[in-house]
Amino acid sequence: MTHEVPPSLPPADAAVPPRGRAPGGSPDAGPAYPAAPPAASASTEPASTASASTAPASGPSSTGPAAAEEADVIVVGAGPAGSATASYLARAGVDVLLLEKAQFPREKVCGDGLTPRAVKALIGMGVPVREQDGWVRNKGLRIIGGGVRLELPWPELSSYPGYGLVRTRLDFDEILARTAQKAGARLLEGVTVTGPVLDDDGRITGVTARSTADARGPERSYRARVIVAADGNSSRLSLAMGLSKRDDRPMGVAVRTYYTSPRHNDDYLESWLDLWDGPRQLPGYGWIFGMGDGTSNVGLGMLNTSESFGNVDYRDLLRRWLAGMPAEWGYIEENRTLPIRGAALPMGFNRTPHYTRGLLLAGDAGGMVNPFNGEGIPYALESGELAAQFIAQALARPDAAGAERVLMAYPRALKAAYGGYYTLGRRFVQMIGNPKVMQFATRHTMPRPALMRITLKLLANLTEPRGGHATDRVIHALSKMTPAA
Ligand SMILES: Cc1cc2nc3c(=O)[nH]c(=O)nc-3n(C[C@H](O)[C@H](O)[C@H](O)COP(=O)(O)OP(=O)(O)OC[C@H]3O[C@@H](n4cnc5c(N)ncnc54)[C@H](O)[C@@H]3O)c2cc1C
């Protein structure tokens, strides 16, 4: 995948910029892109936020008494996308405010599985991923389907490490948020963003927010020259800017829970292509990931191309699937440690454009989950890095028109990186939505390990960007030939 990117940012250990830069300050020594408008003229408040006041947000872990009314950049949401964006921006010397509605540590519904693509992104962000730091490594993917069980090690590549990881999102997201904080981002936890602040041209110049702990409490405004929506699948901020989900793009729904199990230290991620309740095939796909802490993360998901999408009780489906598992694995009610929870997986760029009127979208807010395998974390991290690169360059432009030109190039870079691959993914999802096609594919590919090794590279998007094995070149050629949309 090639990225159309501005020159690289400083490395992870680059000097941390001072916090609380004066409003309008430039991230470099050059002349500044015009500062956020002064408070008095800042906002055409949307109806829902018209009550904005200047009362301080009571985000309990606000990092300083000046509690940052202004910044160069505001990032909404401190999930993987937001923390990556804020981290890279801070490392580039940009004054960045990261607003998160929850308090860390906080749970997030996820499979907790990290492929080598995610590991690479973590390493790039400067997150230590040693086992002594609590990360549990895996060697590859075990696929179970069509009566066959196949263990496929992660491919040996120069561009990606040969191992994956697992880590609960309870830990994982806090680690990333603290990484951003350490880099110099100002993180405010317990602050819910309620809407955009717009200028007369409909351009976003800030956000309104209130303390999460006080839903009826006062709102306050935060202003910045650029805003990033990294607020996940629902992305209320994008919605308020008129960016709704595209229904011509795939969407998944998945549920998961944890069970204490002797399989907790499985060194392969396990993926089930077909689910059975006795002789009856159930809709959907499943996973079992050993968490290394005495539990397994067990879940299943379904795509909106499936007939059963939206018409089934996912919790009941999970119970029926698990009822057929060997008793010694322990996937029974008494061993369940958390409620069964579900959430959506927005895929294949299901919200576009990724930049408009001062707002960039990163991660799930921009629908960046990989349609081939439902993996979203690496794309959240990578799009955050990309967004930061474009924003840092835009802020250093001497005039607004120049800055706008740079920001407009962010969606093009995303398309160049993932567009063709996601289009292929959409076609794949349409095909496997038909159970007969899926059965045929499973029956004919699973017994062929060599073919499955290539399939793994395609599904997990793990190829050498240049050169590499012939199969890598075929996958690239296919992604390039397929129109990015
Ligand atoms: C069941 C399930 C299993 C999955 N398993 C995997 C997996 O194994 N591996 C993988 O790579 N991906 C997996 N995914 C996908 C992955 O979870 C997402 O793609 C990823 O979390 C996207 O990161 P993000 O930062 O874009 O969004 P999120 O992780 O959703 O983060 C958004 C953040 O914004 C905050 N926020 C939201 N609204 C506001 C607001 N108004 N004000 C302030 N803050 C706000 C939220 O609190 C949250 O912290 C799974 C998804 C599901 C549903």
The ligand as an SDF file (V2000), in Angstrom:
LIG
                    3D

 53 58  0  0  0  0  0  0  0  0999 V2000
  -17.4120   -7.1940   19.1440 C   0  0  0  0  0  0  0  0  0  0  0  0
  -16.2770   -6.5150   18.4380 C   0  0  0  0  0  0  0  0  0  0  0  0
  -15.0630   -7.1810   18.3310 C   0  0  0  0  0  0  0  0  0  0  0  0
  -13.9750   -6.5510   17.7020 C   0  0  0  0  0  0  0  0  0  0  0  0
  -12.7830   -7.2060   17.6810 N   0  0  0  0  0  0  0  0  0  0  0  0
  -11.7070   -6.6170   17.1360 C   0  0  0  0  0  0  0  0  0  0  0  0
  -10.4410   -7.2450   17.1940 C   0  0  0  0  0  0  0  0  0  0  0  0
  -10.2930   -8.3330   17.7540 O   0  0  0  0  0  0  0  0  0  0  0  0
   -9.3860   -6.6170   16.6150 N   0  0  0  0  0  0  0  0  0  0  0  0
   -9.5040   -5.4170   15.9840 C   0  0  0  0  0  0  0  0  0  0  0  0
   -8.5150   -4.9070   15.4420 O   0  0  0  0  0  0  0  0  0  0  0  0
  -10.7090   -4.7700   15.9530 N   0  0  0  0  0  0  0  0  0  0  0  0
  -11.7990   -5.3310   16.5250 C   0  0  0  0  0  0  0  0  0  0  0  0
  -12.9980   -4.6640   16.5390 N   0  0  0  0  0  0  0  0  0  0  0  0
  -13.0740   -3.3140   15.9530 C   0  0  0  0  0  0  0  0  0  0  0  0
  -12.4460   -2.2740   16.9060 C   0  0  0  0  0  0  0  0  0  0  0  0
  -13.0180   -2.4180   18.1830 O   0  0  0  0  0  0  0  0  0  0  0  0
  -12.6750   -0.8430   16.4040 C   0  0  0  0  0  0  0  0  0  0  0  0
  -12.4160   -0.7800   15.0190 O   0  0  0  0  0  0  0  0  0  0  0  0
  -11.7810    0.1590   17.1420 C   0  0  0  0  0  0  0  0  0  0  0  0
  -12.1370    0.2520   18.4910 O   0  0  0  0  0  0  0  0  0  0  0  0
  -11.8930    1.5540   16.5090 C   0  0  0  0  0  0  0  0  0  0  0  0
  -11.1810    2.4950   17.2630 O   0  0  0  0  0  0  0  0  0  0  0  0
  -11.6460    4.0340   17.2880 P   0  0  0  0  0  0  0  0  0  0  0  0
  -10.6490    4.7540   18.1000 O   0  0  0  0  0  0  0  0  0  0  0  0
  -11.9250    4.4950   15.9090 O   0  0  0  0  0  0  0  0  0  0  0  0
  -13.0670    4.0190   18.0110 O   0  0  0  0  0  0  0  0  0  0  0  0
  -13.4330    3.5780   19.5020 P   0  0  0  0  0  0  0  0  0  0  0  0
  -12.5380    2.5100   19.9630 O   0  0  0  0  0  0  0  0  0  0  0  0
  -14.9020    3.3240   19.4780 O   0  0  0  0  0  0  0  0  0  0  0  0
  -13.1340    4.8550   20.3730 O   0  0  0  0  0  0  0  0  0  0  0  0
  -13.9810    5.9980   20.3270 C   0  0  0  0  0  0  0  0  0  0  0  0
  -13.7520    6.7870   21.6020 C   0  0  0  0  0  0  0  0  0  0  0  0
  -14.4970    8.0050   21.5120 O   0  0  0  0  0  0  0  0  0  0  0  0
  -15.1270    8.2430   22.7570 C   0  0  0  0  0  0  0  0  0  0  0  0
  -16.2930    9.0850   22.4790 N   0  0  0  0  0  0  0  0  0  0  0  0
  -17.4020    8.7490   21.7800 C   0  0  0  0  0  0  0  0  0  0  0  0
  -18.2540    9.7910   21.7380 N   0  0  0  0  0  0  0  0  0  0  0  0
  -17.6680   10.8070   22.4230 C   0  0  0  0  0  0  0  0  0  0  0  0
  -18.0640   12.1270   22.7480 C   0  0  0  0  0  0  0  0  0  0  0  0
  -19.2420   12.6250   22.3360 N   0  0  0  0  0  0  0  0  0  0  0  0
  -17.2390   12.9000   23.4800 N   0  0  0  0  0  0  0  0  0  0  0  0
  -16.0330   12.4210   23.8940 C   0  0  0  0  0  0  0  0  0  0  0  0
  -15.6150   11.1600   23.6290 N   0  0  0  0  0  0  0  0  0  0  0  0
  -16.4220   10.3770   22.8980 C   0  0  0  0  0  0  0  0  0  0  0  0
  -15.4890    6.8480   23.2620 C   0  0  0  0  0  0  0  0  0  0  0  0
  -15.7050    6.8340   24.6610 O   0  0  0  0  0  0  0  0  0  0  0  0
  -14.2450    6.0670   22.8490 C   0  0  0  0  0  0  0  0  0  0  0  0
  -13.2410    6.1090   23.8410 O   0  0  0  0  0  0  0  0  0  0  0  0
  -14.1120   -5.2570   17.1460 C   0  0  0  0  0  0  0  0  0  0  0  0
  -15.3450   -4.5840   17.2440 C   0  0  0  0  0  0  0  0  0  0  0  0
  -16.4110   -5.2020   17.8860 C   0  0  0  0  0  0  0  0  0  0  0  0
  -17.7120   -4.4600   18.0020 C   0  0  0  0  0  0  0  0  0  0  0  0
  1  2  1  0
  2  3  1  0
  2 52  2  0
  3  4  2  0
  4  5  1  0
  4 50  1  0
  5  6  2  0
  6  7  1  0
  6 13  1  0
  7  8  2  0
  7  9  1  0
  9 10  1  0
 10 11  2  0
 10 12  1  0
 12 13  2  0
 13 14  1  0
 14 15  1  0
 14 50  1  0
 15 16  1  0
 16 17  1  0
 16 18  1  0
 18 19  1  0
 18 20  1  0
 20 21  1  0
 20 22  1  0
 22 23  1  0
 23 24  1  0
 24 25  2  0
 24 26  1  0
 24 27  1  0
 27 28  1  0
 28 29  2  0
 28 30  1  0
 28 31  1  0
 31 32  1  0
 32 33  1  0
 33 34  1  0
 33 48  1  0
 34 35  1  0
 35 36  1  0
 35 46  1  0
 36 37  1  0
 36 45  1  0
 37 38  2  0
 38 39  1  0
 39 40  1  0
 39 45  2  0
 40 41  1  0
 40 42  2  0
 42 43  1  0
 43 44  2  0
 44 45  1  0
 46 47  1  0
 46 48  1  0
 48 49  1  0
 50 51  2  0
 51 52  1  0
 52 53  1  0
M  END
$$$$
